[in-house]
């Protein structure tokens, strides 16, 4: 029978594997690709909002153009595309539902194929984009760059799967977590003149950070418990305990709605750099959106709500939940099985998604609102998207470690 020390060593091994893989993935970002004027390229990207946004998830990879510059982004995008296809293509949905582990492996393999395709497309785009900063831009350079970046993206995908299988936590989430953490020292440089601010200002900043952290935890952990009863409990509806329920999270999509909305809202800024002066009416419209706070915030809030409902529909399927309840011989109290259960669950999910998306919008815009109220631009430097990701990944990883320890203790007791 395994001893307590053996379980501890097992957990330690998982943690060490995770740290080693994260360390290697971080080093790969700074292995430069030859043939590029890296210094000139980096200096030109200081005010590029899209690249600054992508650098959040690549750990600065889009500013360095290293071997692992694409990072985990192609894999994440491919996972989202695959989830969407599973919902839209009946054959894929049947494969996932009815073929068990084999079906799951097929879906994973499709995700890998999409990752390669996405990485090639993104690498080709980067090769065209960095043309002014290359020493000898030709077909040979483009081919080499695509091969290097695509290979790096595949290795990062492999790293994330290794962490998920042999390490602790979700591999893709931990890689993003690491990349965000690595950017913190650079962001703190923006506050190098902190001594010029009064004690009240510093206290306000600290209080705002605590508020954002608390609201983040609230969003990540809040859930609605929908009680369920088995056939044996039908006569005891008034005496039901809370041990049997369906946990529906307030924010099903996590940080992804903000990520998508931020990416879309950053596109007009990128478009302004690429639209010619002749198309001045388009530039005027884009400038109106970017400079008018009411229009900007309205569009941003609508995008967050749309992506929240989109991601929630991918994760939760009321019809599937209803079918599973019937298979288990369970139902919702005072709700008929079938379509009534589906409609009831859909109403609850819609309400939770709307409330969760409004919370996300509030937390994303809190620094901007406070900055406009207090006339202190220092608040706009707070990356709430990053903070949401950090809190979410930290909570999920801590829960996985806790579940692992409890399951090992349970196995020890059974043996």
ZIDA-V994165 format. One record per helix or strand of 3 or more residues. SS is the DSSP state (2 for helix, 1 for strand). FROM is the first residue (numbers start at 1). TO is the last residue. If there is no record, write none. Layout:
ss=SS from=FROM to=TO
ss=SS from=FROM to=TO
//
This chain:
ss=2 from=4 to=29
ss=2 from=38 to=43
ss=2 from=49 to=58
ss=2 from=61 to=64
ss=2 from=73 to=88
ss=2 from=90 to=98
ss=2 from=100 to=129
ss=2 from=131 to=133
ss=2 from=139 to=166
ss=2 from=171 to=191
ss=2 from=194 to=196
ss=2 from=199 to=221
ss=1 from=223 to=230
ss=2 from=231 to=239
ss=1 from=245 to=249
ss=2 from=256 to=274
ss=2 from=277 to=291
ss=2 from=293 to=315
ss=2 from=318 to=327
ss=1 from=330 to=332
ss=2 from=339 to=374
ss=2 from=377 to=381
ss=2 from=384 to=414
//
